[in-house]
Amino acid sequence: MASGSKKVIYAALTGNALIAVTKFVAAFITRSSAMFSEGIHSVVDTGNQVLLLWGLARSKRPPDERFPFGHGKEIYFWSFIVAILIFAVGAGISVYEGVKHLLHPRPVESPHVNYIVLALAMVFEGGAWFFAWKEFRKVKGGYGYIQAVQRGKDPSMFVVLFEDTAAMLGLIVAFLGILLGQLTGSPYFDGAASVVIGLILGATAIWLAYETHGLLIGEGANPEVVDKIREITGRYGSITHLNEVATMHVGPEYILVNLSVDFSSEASSDDVESVVRELDRELKTALPRVKRVFIEAEARRRGPSPAATG
């Protein structure tokens, strides 16, 4: 999945870098606020892809004394930073430019230049979006798209898809703003389009921040993973009761598992040691993302059991 994430990010980075310059040149020639906002949008997206690549690289660093479980959460942190940048820089500047243009309107010059740039941008952005969508389909499994985002543990996949989707919507809005301004002769449509682009970016940023904050603070494994852990643990006759399954994603490909189990009173210390060793091996074999397993021997708990994925 990490390899797929990198390919998606590189594709988006290449597309955004190619069109950012052309958007700014078009904005300078035509004095279009919407086109300037689109240029800012592409610059922010390009920077975001660089941050995601940085996060992926740092997340691969091995465990050390300070971070005994590795650095997998780096990708979650940098994905959250990307959401903040989209909101603060992309949305903020786009809304500011739009409002400024509405307060001090000026006609768009040479709109045909904008149409050419927007058409090229749609080709590049569309290609990057299609590539991101295709990779996302490979990893979403049987989930629907929204459910796959909610349960996804590799934010770099859906961050790029979100960005590319927002980019395509922004291009459509910019095109309509420039076209309506040309047809009606009103300069206000261009400024309004810039504000709408900013709102699209703001909504995208808020959703990204919402989806990544759970991973950042310690989201548990998906229910089917927990169910599999329970199933495997239940096969061991020496374990009379599974008190709790606590899981946490330390990274997209790293799940930490903590089990609280009640061993049979007839089980010897050698039996317990053997079960712990075999259970650890079987869980890691059946669930390759499970990297660390901690098993606590505790008497069966009475009353409501704790949350399965705490």
Secondary structure, 3 states (H helix, E strand, C coil): CHHHHHHHHHHHHHHHHHHHHHHHHHHHHHCCHHHHHHHHHHHHHHHHHHHHHHHHHHHCCCCCCCCCCCCCCHHHHHHHHHHHHHHHHHHHHHHHHHHHHHHCCCCCCCHHHHHHHHHHHHHHHHHHHHHHHHHHHHHHCCCCHHHHHHHCCCHHHHHHHHHHHHHHHHHHHHHHHHHHHHHHCCCHHHHHHHHHHHHHHHHHHHHHHHHHHHHHHCCCCCHHHHHHHHHHHCCCCCEEEEEEEEEEEEECCEEEEEEEEEECCCCCHHHHHHHHHHHHHHHHHHCCCEEEEEEEECCCCCCCCCCCCC
